[in-house]
Every structure is written in C-alpha cells, then in structure tokens.
Amino acid sequence: MNLKLLIVITVVGLIMPSMATAQWSEPDGCVLDINGDCTPNPILTALPFLSIIPDARGGALGDAGIATSADASSIYYNASKLAFAEKDAEMTATYTPWLRNLGLTDVYVAYLSGYKKISDIEAFGFNLGYFSLGQISFTDINGNGTGTGMPREFSVGVAYTRKLSNNFSAGVGGKFFYSNLANGQSINGVAITAASGFAADLSMTYNSNPDLSGAGSNFTAAMAISNLGSKVSYTNQQNKEYIPTNFGLGLGYKINMDEYNSISFVLDFNKLLVPTPIRNIEPFLTNNTGDITQGTYDADDNGIADYREGSAFGNIFSSFSDAPGGFKEEIREISTSFGVEYWYDNQFAVRAGYFNEHALKGDRQFITIGLGLKYNVFGFDISYLAPTNTQRNPLDNTLRFGFTFDFGAFDSANGF
C-alpha cells in the first residue's frame, strides 16, 4: 500500500461522511449489511496519533499503563500517579518505527517525556510527541502529480499532580496539538488545511500497600480521561471532527516475592468518549423487519450525519448509550490491555502483554513482549509486537526503543 494513498484515504474519510448502506439490529448488537450479517462499525476520529502508545514499556505490556508504577512516561497514561513516584526526576526518549511492513523507512514516532517531584506530595510532568509520515508525492484522483509534502503531527503537554491523602492523588494536564497531513492540497475543490487545538487530561489514582506476600505488595486503581477538547477540522468548512477523547480504567498489583524478585500484573480498559457512527440508512430499520424507528441518519437534511454534529463535550456522557446496536455494541467498544512485568533486583525486567479489540470495532489483537535494563542512572527498554489475527497493525513485527535517564540517581552519585 502506497503511503500517499493512505494519506488520501485518511483525509477523505475525515472530510466526507460515510455513505454505506446498512440496517440496525439491536438484538444482535451490531449493524447488519444487506445480507443480514454483522458489519464492522469502528469509531473514527481525527488526530489518531494522540492514541498511539508512545513508550517501549507500555508497548511491551499490551499497551497497558494506567495503573503501572510511576515512570517518566506516566503523563501519557495517567499523570496523577506521578505523585507516588519513588524517583526525584526522570526523563525518557522513545523511538518507534512505523509501517515497516509496508517497506517505508522514513515514517516514525518520537516521544520525549519526564517529571520532577516538587515535594513529597507534588510532581510536575511534561511530554512531547512527534509523528513523521515522511516525504510523499501527492496526486489527484486521475493520478496527476499535485506536488510533494511532508505530513507531520505533534503535541506538547504539561501536567501537575498532587496527593490528596496518603493513598489518593489527582492530576490535571493540558496539551497543544498540531496535525498537518496535506496542507495546501484539495479534494473535490475543498482546500485541506492543518488542524490544531488544545485538550485537557484529568486523572485520579488510589495506591495502597497491603502486605499479602510477607515481603510487601502494592495495589493501584486509577482512572484517566485524556484528550478532552473541542472538535477540529482539516478544511475551512464548518463540519468538524471529534478528537480521540478517551476514558480509561486501570488496575495494578505488584508482589514482592523477596528482596530481589517482584512481579506485577496490570489490566486496562479503554473506551472512546465520542459518538458511535450511524450510517446512511434509508429507511432506518429495526431487526430487518421494515419497522421504521424514530432515529434517522440526517434529521435536519443538511447533508451531514447527525452523530457528527454534536458538541465534543455534550457527547461525552451520551457516548455510553448511543451505539445503534444497543448495550451489546457499547460493550464491544471497550478495548482491553493486560500485561505482566517481572523485575530482578530492580535492574532487569521481562515483560509480556496482550491487547484485544472487538472484531467489529477495529479488530486489533496482538501480543507483546519486551525487556528492560537499569544501570545506575541509565535505563533501556525494548518491545516487540506480534499480531494474533489477520488484521494488519502499523506496528506489526516492529521493535520500539526507549532510553531513560534518572536525574535523582545522577545527583546522588555525584554528591549533589
């Protein structure tokens, strides 16, 4: 698949509403095609790069990270856990090749983040993400060249977190994002522009230390709402797209088997807080019987799907009950991440994980493995993703690399 074709498909998908014909079937919890079979109905948003797991540690744990122990990448998953960080300050840089299975060598994700403990109960975090799609040649629908470009996206964010009690913390963060996929190009006479805006993150963490193993243990439960912001547009038209506002719940349990060995189990649940697509249905049917329902695809007949016209904030709560397939489809919109992490002497780590997304909601299913190594002030992480189904993933068979620097250990080693 050519990258320029991928970009065009992405932009067209963001500009033009879907015109697929389907029928609603609540008992089956899915949208039916003309043959009466369930058809995929994934939630699509602008700025999907904001949902890319940036670090090698989380990438080795099946994309789980909401309730892991605090580290330099915590601001992406859940900034509030930084209040429980054991180190004084850390910074990490991660490099992730992208779409290597398609033979592309200039597409990558780079990520830089870190934190500083202000006091025993407060911490400040920052991050910077950059997604380069390399240099491509644009063409029109007839294959005629329309110039070259270097599509790119980035975000920069900060966060503040504070303990509200010995076991509970809360965090708040803000970010600026910029997405330039095909600025200066046009589709069907509609000029494409760059999209930009601001978003907020909110998070809370409960952390306790029940001594169930004799050598000590740790339990973490956390909640995070990320990318809470207004809609954006890649054109100058009024029609705008939702950004990937996400609600996540995480559970983590660490067991210290003895003074040298520990093992952690983490489980994350994530759901996008944006409307579920309702396709162009004329008439809008229930159970394939021909009974017309009250809902329609475009009630005001303005050429824009009704589900795309709501406000970003107004649809946060309704996103839990707006799926055309009812409660069953809502449950299918929850993705699950599970990971296991083993540490020896806090110096060597082995990690593994599994990520699952329902077949009708994207069908990403993969296992991950990885290693971690700490030596004095330096840390190194590596992860590998292997698909478990036929659905292609941009990170299939890709290694990602992370490098961490421990400022607190550096200051101690040098007597600062």
Long-range contacts (C-beta under 8 A, 24 or more apart in sequence): 1-102, 3-99, 3-102, 3-104, 3-107, 3-133, 3-134, 3-136, 4-136, 4-137, 4-138, 4-139, 7-133, 7-136, 7-138, 7-151, 7-181, 7-182, 8-138, 8-182, 8-187, 10-181, 11-181, 11-182, 11-185, 11-187, 11-192, 11-234, 12-187, 13-44, 14-46, 14-234, 14-241, 15-187, 15-190, 15-192, 15-234, 15-235, 15-239, 17-280, 17-303, 17-304, 17-305, 17-308, 18-277, 18-279, 18-280, 18-305, 19-280, 20-279, 20-280, 21-279, 21-280, 21-281, 21-282, 22-279, 22-281, 23-281, 23-285, 23-288, 24-281, 24-284, 24-285, 24-286, 24-293, 24-324, 24-325, 25-286, 25-287, 25-288, 25-325, 26-286, 26-287, 26-324, 26-325, 26-326, 26-328, 27-287, 28-325, 28-328, 29-325, 29-326, 29-327, 29-328, 29-329, 29-331, 29-332, 30-325, 30-328, 30-329, 30-332, 30-360, 31-279, 31-324, 31-325, 32-288, 36-288, 38-360, 39-360, 40-359, 40-360, 40-361, 40-362, 40-363, 41-276, 41-277, 41-279, 41-324, 41-325, 41-329, 41-360, 41-361, 42-277, 42-360, 42-361, 42-362, 43-272, 43-274, 43-275, 43-276, 43-277, 43-333, 43-361, 44-277, 45-241, 45-242, 45-243, 45-244, 45-272, 45-274, 46-179, 46-195, 46-231, 46-232, 46-234, 46-241, 46-242, 46-243, 46-244, 47-153, 47-177, 47-179, 47-195, 47-227, 47-232, 47-243, 47-244, 48-244, 49-109, 49-129, 49-131, 49-153, 49-155, 49-179, 50-129, 50-155, 50-177, 50-199, 50-226, 50-227, 50-243, 50-244, 51-227, 51-244, 51-246, 52-96, 52-109, 52-129, 52-131, 54-94, 54-96, 54-109, 54-111, 54-113, 54-127, 54-129, 55-92, 55-94, 55-111, 55-113, 55-381, 55-402, 56-94, 56-96, 56-370, 56-381, 56-382, 56-383, 56-400, 56-401, 56-402, 57-351, 57-370, 57-372, 57-381, 57-383, 57-402, 59-96, 59-368, 59-370, 59-383, 59-385, 59-395, 59-400, 60-339, 60-351, 60-352, 60-353, 60-368, 60-369, 60-370, 60-371, 60-372, 60-381, 60-382, 60-383, 60-384, 61-266, 61-337, 61-339, 61-340, 61-341, 61-351, 61-352, 61-353, 61-368, 61-370, 62-337, 62-338, 62-339, 62-352, 62-353, 62-354, 62-355, 62-366, 62-367, 62-368, 63-268, 63-337, 63-353, 63-355, 63-368, 64-250, 64-266, 64-267, 64-268, 64-337, 64-338, 64-339, 64-353, 65-250, 65-266, 65-268, 66-222, 66-223, 66-224, 66-248, 66-249, 66-250, 66-266, 66-268, 67-205, 67-220, 67-221, 67-222, 67-250, 67-251, 67-252, 67-266, 67-267, 67-268, 68-220, 68-250, 68-252, 68-264, 68-266, 68-339, 68-341, 69-218, 69-220, 69-252, 69-254, 69-264, 70-115, 71-404, 72-113, 72-114, 72-115, 72-404, 73-111, 73-113, 73-127, 73-402, 74-115, 74-125, 75-113, 75-115, 75-125, 75-126, 75-127, 75-157, 75-159, 75-173, 75-201, 76-111, 76-113, 76-127, 77-224, 77-248, 77-250, 78-171, 78-203, 78-205, 78-222, 78-224, 78-248, 78-250, 79-125, 79-159, 79-160, 79-161, 79-171, 79-172, 79-173, 79-201, 79-203, 79-224, 80-161, 80-169, 80-170, 80-171, 80-203, 80-204, 80-205, 80-222, 80-224, 81-161, 81-169, 81-171, 81-203, 81-205, 81-207, 81-220, 81-222, 82-115, 82-117, 82-123, 82-125, 82-159, 82-161, 82-171, 83-121, 83-122, 83-123, 83-161, 83-162, 83-163, 83-169, 83-171, 83-205, 84-163, 84-169, 84-205, 84-207, 85-115, 85-117, 85-123, 87-117, 87-406, 87-408, 87-409, 88-116, 88-117, 88-407, 88-408, 88-411, 89-114, 89-115, 89-116, 89-117, 89-406, 89-407, 89-408, 90-114, 90-115, 90-404, 90-405, 90-406, 90-407, 90-408, 91-404, 91-405, 91-407, 92-379, 92-402, 92-403, 92-404, 92-405, 93-402, 93-403, 94-381, 94-400, 94-401, 94-402, 94-403, 95-400, 95-401, 95-402, 96-395, 96-398, 96-400, 96-401, 97-398, 97-399, 97-400, 98-131, 98-394, 98-395, 98-398, 99-394, 100-397, 100-398, 101-392, 101-396, 101-397, 101-398, 104-134, 105-134, 106-132, 106-134, 106-135, 107-132, 107-133, 107-134, 108-132, 116-407, 120-163, 121-162, 121-163, 122-160, 122-161, 122-162, 122-163, 123-160, 123-161, 123-162, 124-158, 124-159, 124-160, 124-161, 125-158, 125-159, 125-160, 125-161, 125-173, 126-156, 126-157, 126-158, 126-159, 127-155, 127-156, 127-157, 127-175, 128-154, 128-155, 128-156, 128-157, 129-154, 129-155, 129-156, 130-154, 133-181, 138-182, 138-185, 146-185, 147-184, 147-185, 149-182, 149-183, 149-184, 149-185, 151-180, 151-181, 151-182, 152-180, 153-177, 153-178, 153-179, 153-180, 153-181, 154-178, 157-201, 159-201, 161-203, 167-206, 167-207, 167-208, 168-204, 168-205, 168-206, 168-207, 169-204, 169-205, 169-207, 170-202, 170-203, 170-204, 170-205, 171-201, 171-202, 171-203, 171-204, 171-205, 172-200, 172-201, 172-202, 172-203, 173-200, 173-201, 173-202, 173-203, 174-198, 174-199, 174-200, 174-201, 175-199, 175-200, 175-201, 175-227, 177-243, 179-232, 179-234, 181-234, 182-234, 190-235, 190-237, 191-235, 191-236, 192-234, 192-235, 193-233, 193-234, 193-235, 193-236, 194-234, 195-232, 195-233, 195-234, 196-232, 197-229, 197-230, 197-232, 197-243, 198-229, 198-230, 199-226, 199-227, 199-228, 199-229, 199-243, 199-245, 200-228, 200-229, 201-225, 201-226, 201-227, 201-228, 202-228, 212-255, 213-255, 213-256, 213-257, 215-256, 215-257, 215-258, 215-259, 216-256, 217-253, 217-254, 217-255, 217-256, 218-252, 218-253, 218-254, 219-252, 219-253, 219-254, 220-250, 220-251, 220-252, 220-253, 220-254, 221-249, 221-250, 221-251, 221-252, 222-249, 222-250, 222-251, 222-252, 223-247, 223-248, 223-249, 223-250, 224-248, 224-250, 225-273, 228-313, 228-316, 229-312, 230-312, 231-311, 231-312, 239-304, 239-308, 241-308, 242-274, 242-275, 242-308, 242-312, 242-315, 243-312, 244-272, 244-274, 245-272, 245-273, 245-274, 245-312, 245-316, 246-270, 246-271, 246-272, 246-273, 247-271, 247-272, 247-273, 260-344, 260-345, 261-342, 261-343, 261-344, 261-345, 262-342, 262-343, 263-340, 263-341, 263-342, 263-343, 264-340, 264-341, 264-342, 264-343, 265-338, 265-339, 265-340, 266-337, 266-338, 266-339, 266-340, 266-341, 267-336, 267-337, 267-338, 267-339, 268-336, 268-337, 268-338, 269-334, 269-335, 269-336, 269-337, 270-334, 270-335, 270-337, 271-319, 271-320, 271-333, 271-334, 271-335, 272-319, 272-333, 273-315, 273-316, 273-319, 274-312, 274-315, 274-319, 275-307, 275-308, 275-310, 275-315, 275-318, 275-319, 275-322, 276-307, 276-319, 276-322, 276-323, 276-324, 276-329, 276-330, 276-333, 277-305, 277-307, 278-305, 278-306, 278-307, 278-324, 280-305, 295-324, 329-360, 332-358, 332-360, 332-361, 333-358, 333-361, 335-361, 335-362, 335-364, 339-368, 343-372, 346-374, 347-373, 347-374, 347-375, 348-372, 348-373, 348-374, 349-373, 349-381, 351-383, 354-388, 362-391, 363-389, 363-391, 364-391, 364-393, 365-389, 365-391, 366-393, 366-395, 366-396, 374-404, 374-406, 376-406, 376-409, 376-413, 377-405, 377-406, 377-407, 377-409, 377-410, 377-413, 378-403, 378-404, 378-405, 378-406, 379-403, 379-404, 379-405, 379-406, 380-404
